[in-house]
Amino acid sequence: MRESANWRTSSYTRSDSCVEVADNDPEKVMVRDTKARNRGIIAVQRVTWVEFLEYVKRDSAGDFLWA
């Protein structure tokens, strides 16, 4: 039996303006809007999510590449 999504929010964001992440599935990471949970989710491969987090961490000390 597959485990249900374990949604969580970051401790760095306000509760009314953030996204929720479910990363307990071994194959994918799911993201949804806290204000509109019923409007759907974005699911990405785990490797894609890891690359995204590494990019954000790397560029958080300086300018973002698209800024």
C-alpha positions in Angstrom: 0.0 0.0 0.0 1.4 3.4 -1.0 1.8 6.0 1.8 -0.4 9.1 1.5 1.3 12.5 0.9 2.8 14.1 4.0 2.3 17.8 3.3 4.4 20.4 5.2 5.3 24.0 5.0 8.6 25.8 5.6 9.3 27.2 9.0 10.6 30.3 7.2 7.4 31.4 5.6 4.2 32.9 6.9 1.3 30.5 7.0 -0.8 32.5 4.6 1.7 33.0 1.8 3.6 29.8 1.0 3.5 26.5 -0.7 3.3 23.1 0.8 5.6 20.2 -0.1 5.1 16.5 0.1 8.4 14.7 -0.3 7.8 11.4 1.3 7.2 9.6 -2.0 10.5 7.9 -3.3 9.7 8.8 -6.9 8.3 12.3 -6.8 8.0 15.5 -4.9 4.6 17.3 -4.9 4.0 21.1 -4.4 0.7 22.9 -3.9 -0.4 26.4 -2.9 -1.4 26.8 0.7 -4.2 29.2 -0.2 -5.7 27.0 -2.9 -5.0 23.4 -2.0 -7.9 22.2 -4.1 -6.6 23.8 -7.3 -4.1 21.0 -8.0 -0.5 20.1 -7.5 2.7 20.1 -9.3 4.6 16.8 -9.2 8.3 16.6 -10.2 10.8 13.9 -10.2 12.9 13.8 -7.1 16.1 14.5 -9.0 14.6 17.6 -10.4 13.5 18.8 -7.0 17.0 18.3 -5.6 18.5 20.3 -8.5 16.0 23.1 -7.9 16.9 23.2 -4.1 20.6 23.2 -4.9 20.1 26.1 -7.3 18.1 28.2 -4.8 20.7 27.5 -2.0 23.6 28.4 -4.3 22.0 31.6 -5.6 20.4 32.8 -2.3 23.8 34.4 -1.3 23.9 36.5 -4.4 21.8 37.6 -7.3 19.5 35.1 -9.0 20.4 34.4 -12.6 17.2 35.7 -14.0 17.1 38.9 -11.9 
